[in-house]
Amino acid sequence: MKYYLIVGEASGDLHASNLMKSIKEIDKNADFRFFGGDLMSAVGGTRVKHYRELAYMGFIPVLMHLRTIFANMKLCKKDVEEWAPDVLILVDYPGFNLSIAEYIHKNTKIPVYYYISPKIWAWKEHRIKNIKRDVHELFSILPFEIDFFEKKHDYKINYVGNPCVDAVDYFKRNKALSRAAFLEKNDLTDRPIVALLAGSRKQEIKANLPMMIEAVKQYPEYLPVIAGAPGIDREFYAPYLKDDVKIVFGQTYDILNNSHAALVTSGTATLETALFNVPQVVCYAMPMARLYSWLKKMFIKVKYVSLVNLVADREAVRELIAADMTLQNVKEELGKLLPDDSKERTAMLKEYSRMMDILGGPGASQRAASKIISLLGNKS
């Protein structure tokens, strides 16, 4: 069968690539075409556009690139229609993907499947109308989404488990370097590492990384190591690589696997950090922080922004968002997690264990692939 996939960022590239691998295990003749990244390309198929050409975050950057965004949307709609796949599989990235879903549903008979649901439970809940109308099957990776979609909105979904569990489990069993090998490979000194995961986009990194670095500098016995974002050049990070600050590219999981603590910009990375059992502080600075705090009270529907806290349904990790993201706060919260026997560190690790029980074991990619192929077989 022919599968067309669309992702818009690095985490989508990872999870879509694992889904593609699982599809190929069942459908030996699977043919892929996609808007995606290097990991998807490594699985095979035809890449039409790299996700880096799609990823704009924030009001001003989006406005500045509207012509490019609309051109990419037009190209994508035409390409899907002309290639006529057996299924279109959208992966997160709702601003772009829901527009594609609407067009394909209205103008073709191609079934539209959504893998990794848009987070409309956080905000823009009105998008449920578009999903109900344009998405034939939705595959959820977060257990609390079942109640949101099925009980609140009477929309049946398929919960398949979380692919981050798969990715981390596979890495630990097959790819993890020993600490000595990791340090030698990257020319790092043997000091406890504080991982800095400042986001995957330049705007996020500029907003968060300087304060993260300053906070770790308050504890000179620890080594700050930046996880370089895919697709961002080393030159962009050059101004931050001073005073023994290190950067490592393409080895985020190895960094986490060898870290004592982490400062993490909210997103999939918070969940991955928890799966590696690394205590963390969630950091998300932004311009007009006070305005965001007001908007959050007015429009955002969830109590937390990190996936760890959303899955746990309590504040398992400290979130420093917008106005709360100050150097003093980051320094204090990090300091609470550094001693091996601190009550905050012990409590967080206990919450991680409970969160992992809620998520369930590995196998999300295989379950999603099996369900997708089964549904397509039934409908054909």
C-alpha positions in Angstrom: 0.0 0.0 0.0 1.0 3.6 -0.4 1.3 5.8 2.7 1.7 9.6 2.7 3.0 11.1 6.0 3.3 14.7 7.2 5.3 15.8 10.2 6.5 19.3 11.1 9.2 18.9 13.7 12.0 16.6 15.1 9.9 14.6 17.5 7.4 13.9 14.7 10.2 12.7 12.5 11.3 10.3 15.3 7.9 8.8 15.9 6.8 8.7 12.3 10.0 6.9 11.4 9.3 4.3 14.0 5.8 3.9 12.7 7.1 3.5 9.2 9.4 0.7 10.4 6.5 -1.1 12.1 4.4 -0.7 9.0 7.1 -2.2 6.8 7.3 -5.2 9.1 3.6 -6.0 8.3 3.3 -4.6 4.8 6.4 -5.7 2.9 5.4 -3.7 -0.1 4.8 -0.4 1.8 5.6 2.7 -0.3 6.2 5.9 1.6 6.1 9.5 0.5 6.3 12.3 3.1 7.0 15.7 4.4 9.5 14.8 7.1 13.1 14.5 8.3 16.3 12.5 8.1 15.0 9.7 10.3 12.1 9.1 8.0 14.4 9.3 5.0 16.6 6.6 6.5 13.6 4.2 6.6 13.0 4.7 2.9 10.6 6.4 0.5 10.4 9.8 -1.1 10.8 13.0 0.9 9.1 15.9 -0.7 10.1 18.5 1.9 12.2 18.6 5.0 10.3 19.6 8.2 12.8 22.4 8.7 11.2 24.2 5.8 7.8 24.1 7.6 8.7 24.8 11.3 7.9 28.4 12.3 7.0 29.2 15.8 5.6 32.4 17.3 3.3 35.1 15.9 6.0 37.3 14.3 8.0 34.5 12.6 4.7 33.0 11.2 3.7 36.4 9.8 7.1 36.9 8.2 6.9 33.5 6.5 3.3 33.4 5.5 4.0 33.3 1.8 6.3 30.2 2.3 3.8 28.5 4.6 1.0 28.9 2.1 3.2 27.8 -0.8 4.1 24.6 1.2 0.5 24.0 2.0 -0.5 24.3 -1.7 2.4 22.0 -2.8 1.4 19.4 -0.2 -2.3 19.4 -1.0 -1.5 19.0 -4.7 1.2 16.3 -4.1 -1.1 14.2 -1.9 -3.9 14.4 -4.4 -1.7 13.5 -7.4 0.1 10.6 -5.7 -3.3 9.2 -4.4 -2.0 7.2 -1.4 -4.1 4.5 0.3 -4.0 6.6 3.4 -2.8 10.0 4.6 -1.1 9.9 8.0 -0.8 13.2 9.8 1.6 13.5 12.8 0.8 16.3 15.3 1.6 19.8 13.8 -2.0 20.9 13.8 -1.8 24.3 12.3 -0.5 22.8 9.0 -2.0 19.3 9.2 -5.6 20.2 9.9 -5.7 22.4 6.8 -4.4 19.5 4.8 -7.0 17.2 6.4 -9.8 19.5 5.4 -8.7 19.8 1.8 -8.1 16.1 1.3 -11.4 15.1 3.0 -13.3 17.6 0.9 -11.7 16.9 -2.5 -10.7 13.2 -2.4 -11.6 9.8 -1.2 -8.3 9.3 0.6 -8.8 8.3 4.3 -7.2 10.7 6.7 -5.6 9.2 9.8 -4.0 11.3 12.6 -1.2 9.8 14.6 -0.3 11.8 17.8 -3.4 13.9 18.3 -3.4 17.7 18.2 -3.3 18.9 21.8 -6.7 20.6 21.6 -7.3 19.7 25.2 -4.8 22.5 26.0 -6.2 25.2 23.9 -8.1 25.7 20.6 -10.7 23.1 21.7 -12.9 24.3 18.9 -10.7 22.3 16.5 -12.7 19.2 17.6 -15.2 20.2 14.9 -12.6 20.0 12.2 -11.2 16.7 13.5 -14.7 15.1 13.7 -15.4 16.3 10.2 -12.1 15.6 8.4 -10.2 12.9 10.3 -11.4 9.3 9.8 -9.3 7.7 12.6 -7.3 9.3 15.4 -4.5 7.4 17.2 -3.7 8.8 20.6 -0.5 8.4 22.6 -1.7 10.0 25.9 -4.0 8.1 28.2 -6.0 11.1 29.4 -7.0 11.9 25.8 -9.4 9.0 25.9 -11.8 10.7 28.3 -11.4 14.1 26.5 -12.3 12.8 23.0 -14.7 10.0 23.8 -16.5 11.2 26.9 -16.4 14.9 26.4 -16.7 15.1 22.7 -18.2 11.7 21.7 -15.4 11.0 19.2 -14.0 7.4 19.3 -10.2 7.2 19.2 -7.6 4.5 19.2 -5.2 4.6 22.2 -2.0 2.8 21.2 0.4 3.7 24.0 3.3 6.2 23.9 6.1 5.9 21.3 8.6 7.7 23.6 8.5 4.6 25.7 9.4 2.5 22.6 12.2 4.9 21.6 13.8 5.0 25.0 13.4 1.3 25.7 15.0 0.5 22.3 17.9 2.9 22.9 18.7 1.5 26.4 18.7 -2.1 25.1 20.6 -1.5 21.8 22.4 1.8 21.5 23.4 3.2 24.8 27.0 3.9 25.3 28.8 3.3 28.6 29.5 6.5 30.6 33.2 6.1 29.9 32.6 5.7 26.1 30.2 8.7 26.0 32.7 11.0 27.8 35.6 9.9 25.6 33.6 10.2 22.4 32.7 13.8 23.2 35.8 14.9 25.0 34.0 15.6 28.3 35.4 15.7 31.8 34.2 13.2 34.4 31.9 15.6 36.3 28.2 15.1 36.9 26.3 16.4 33.9 23.3 18.8 33.9 21.6 18.4 30.5 20.3 21.5 28.8 17.4 20.8 26.4 16.5 24.3 25.3 14.1 23.4 22.4 14.3 22.6 18.8 13.7 26.0 17.3 15.9 29.1 17.3 13.3 31.3 19.0 13.0 28.8 21.9 16.8 28.4 22.3 17.4 32.2 22.3 14.7 32.6 25.0 15.7 29.8 27.3 19.4 28.7 26.9 21.1 31.8 28.4 19.2 31.5 31.7 19.7 27.8 31.8 23.5 28.2 31.4 23.7 30.9 34.1 21.7 28.7 36.5 24.1 25.7 36.1 27.1 28.0 36.5 26.0 28.6 40.1 27.0 25.0 40.8 30.5 24.7 39.3 31.0 21.1 40.3 28.5 20.2 37.6 29.1 20.2 33.8 26.5 21.9 31.6 26.0 20.0 28.4 23.7 21.3 25.7 21.8 18.9 23.5 22.2 20.4 20.1 18.9 20.6 18.2 18.6 18.7 14.9 19.0 21.1 11.9 20.6 23.9 13.9 24.2 24.7 13.0 26.9 24.7 15.6 27.6 28.4 14.7 24.2 29.4 16.1 25.3 28.0 19.5 28.8 29.5 19.4 28.0 32.5 21.7 26.8 30.2 24.4 29.9 27.9 24.4 32.0 29.7 27.0 33.2 28.9 30.5 33.3 25.2 30.1 29.8 24.9 28.5 29.7 21.9 26.2 27.5 20.9 23.3 26.8 17.5 21.8 24.8 16.9 18.6 22.8 13.9 17.6 23.1 12.2 21.0 20.3 13.6 23.2 19.5 10.1 24.5 23.1 9.5 25.4 23.3 12.8 27.2 20.2 12.1 29.2 21.4 8.5 30.0 24.5 10.0 31.5 23.0 13.1 33.3 22.4 13.8 36.9 19.7 16.4 36.3 18.3 18.4 33.5 16.8 21.8 32.5 14.2 21.1 29.8 12.0 23.3 27.6 8.5 21.9 27.7 7.5 19.4 25.0 8.2 15.8 24.2 11.7 16.3 25.8 10.1 16.5 29.3 8.6 13.1 28.9 11.8 11.6 27.5 13.8 13.0 30.4 11.4 11.4 32.8 11.7 8.0 31.0 15.5 8.2 31.5 14.8 8.8 35.2 16.6 12.2 35.2 15.2 14.8 37.6 14.3 18.0 35.8 13.1 21.5 35.9 10.8 22.6 33.1 11.9 26.0 31.7 10.0 28.0 29.2 10.8 31.7 28.9 8.9 33.9 26.4 8.4 37.5 25.4 5.5 39.3 27.0 5.5 36.8 29.9 2.9 38.7 32.0 0.6 38.8 29.0 1.0 35.0 28.6 0.2 34.5 32.3 -3.1 36.4 31.8 -3.9 34.5 28.6 -3.2 31.2 30.3 -5.9 32.0 32.9 -8.3 33.1 30.2 -7.9 30.6 27.4 -5.6 27.6 28.2 -7.6 24.7 29.5 -5.0 22.6 31.3 -3.3 23.0 34.7 0.2 22.0 33.3 2.3 22.4 30.2 4.7 19.5 30.6 3.6 16.0 29.5 5.0 14.5 32.7 2.6 16.5 34.8 -0.3 16.0 32.4 0.1 12.2 32.5 0.7 12.2 36.3 -2.2 14.6 36.8 -0.2 16.4 39.4 2.9 18.6 39.7 5.5 15.8 39.5 8.1 18.3 38.0 8.4 22.0 38.7 7.3 24.2 35.8 8.8 27.6 35.4 6.8 29.2 32.6 6.7 32.8 31.4 6.9 35.2 34.4 8.0 32.3 36.7 11.1 31.7 34.5 13.7 33.8 36.4 17.3 33.0 37.0 16.7 32.9 40.8 13.9 30.4 40.3 15.8 28.2 38.0 18.8 28.2 40.3 16.8 27.3 43.4 14.7 24.6 41.7 17.8 23.0 40.2 19.6 23.2 43.5 16.9 21.2 45.2 17.4 18.3 42.7 21.2 18.0 42.8 21.8 16.2 46.1 21.3 12.5 45.8 19.3 12.2 49.0 17.2 15.4 48.7 13.4 15.0 49.4 12.6 16.8 46.1 14.8 14.4 44.0 13.4 11.3 45.8 9.8 12.5 45.4 10.3 13.3 41.7 11.8 9.8 40.9 8.8 8.2 42.7 6.4 10.2 40.5 8.3 9.1 37.4 7.7 5.5 38.4 4.0 6.1 38.8 3.8 8.0 35.5 5.5 5.0 33.7 2.9 2.7 35.1 0.1 5.0 33.7 1.7 5.1 30.2 2.2 1.3 29.9 4.9 -0.7 28.3 6.6 -0.4 24.9 4.9 -1.3 21.6 3.0 1.8 20.6 4.5 1.9 17.1 3.7 -1.7 16.4 0.2 -1.4 17.8 -0.5 1.8 15.7 0.9 0.1 12.5 -1.2 -3.0 13.1 -4.4 -1.0 13.7 -3.8 1.2 10.7 -3.3 -1.7 8.3 -6.2 -3.6 9.8 -8.5 -0.6 9.4 -7.4 0.0 5.8 -8.0 -3.7 5.1 -11.5 -3.7 6.5 -12.5 -0.5 4.7 -11.1 -1.7 1.3 
